[in-house]
Amino acid sequence: MKFPKVHNGATAKKSNGKLTFTYFDSYGEPLEDTKHELTPMEICQKVKDRLERFMLAGPGVRESEISRLERKWISAHGISILRKAWDLLDSHGRMEMSMMLDESSHFGISDPAWAKRHKKERHAIEGDNQVPL
């Protein structure tokens, strides 16, 4: 499996071991967050945890706000850190990391039309953490 072409890779502001990045929630609202930089091992664990959540939640589930935040947090890291994490993952982990970060997988993730159509149903749409969006 080929290393993904990372969507918005390393576009965060980096300062004193912290990354400040902007992302869109499930309903197209821009959010900004600051998180510590992750090690390659921490990134691997987050990827594995995410894959497990999605497998437990079953088919057709949407990405939770927590998973969305973590995906954007991971993509805020530099390519060199992401490549080190990639090298530590097995084929399932690499598949998940590719789906998380590859720019071609981002079409439709923050689709404003979807958000508008489903805004009234937000309480009934569950994320991969089995909590309503």
Secondary structure, DSSP 8 states (H G I E B T S, - for coil): -----BTTTT-SEEETTEEEEEEE-TTS-EEEEEEE---HHHHHHHHHHHHHHHHHH-TT-B--HHHHHHHHHHHTS-HHHHHHHHHHS-HHHHHHHHHHHBGGGGTTTT-HHHHHHHGGGGGG-BBTTSSB-
